[in-house]
Amino acid sequence: MKKAVSTTLAIVLALAVSAFTNPIEEKKVDTTKSKVTWKGYKVTGSHEGTVQIKSGALQFDGELLTGGNFVVDMTSLIATDLEGEYKGKLEGHLKSDDFFGVANYPTASLDITTVKQTGKNAYEVTGDLTIKEQTHPVTFDLSVYGSKATANVKVDRTKYGVKYGSGSFFDNLGDKTIYDEFDLVVDLEF
């Protein structure tokens, strides 16, 4: 009996020590150096731009990614492929209720729910993406190198109530059709 108690005590002690030697470390994202680029597609071409990260952090257990969360400032959404009047019109339309309704929904967020290591510095990440107060899971690949991380995320805008110009919901749009998915290229520094 004494041996069983001392073995159990040794295991508990070893677990307690390991918990203190490899605590989860949260690394805050440098919002001034990090960048999110978006690209949306339509039958006749595409548009692209950026949106600013308001806050964010990645969590690590030693060198391994374990989680994270991000908030994006939707009011900062800009187009980078246009200039002048057309740039202003596109940005205004994207910020309107036809698309992201930034007056009512000034932020979007991502909370990482699961992380699976797929290789050295490579992960398959699933998170809850919230846009316009609607939350749906997204899965994407993320790579971490030193104090930088990169990800490419495909988002189906219609899941978040952004249906303007969608051929999935409206007929006879012809060359005015806007594809449902858009891409995000995320470059983080922390």
QUIBELFEN-V486036 format. One record per run of one state. SS is the DSSP state (@ for helix, = for strand, . for the rest). FROM is the first residue (numbers start at 0). TO is the last residue. If there is no record, write none. Layout:
ss: <SS	SS>
from: <FROM	FROM>
to: <TO	TO>
//
This chain:
ss: <.	@	.	=	.	=	.	=	.	=	.	@	.	=	.	=	.	=	.	=	@	.	=	.	@	.	=	.>
from: <0	1	21	23	28	34	42	44	61	63	79	83	95	106	119	121	131	133	145	147	156	160	165	166	173	176	177	189>
to: <0	20	22	27	33	41	43	60	62	78	82	94	105	118	120	130	132	144	146	155	159	164	165	172	175	176	188	189>
//
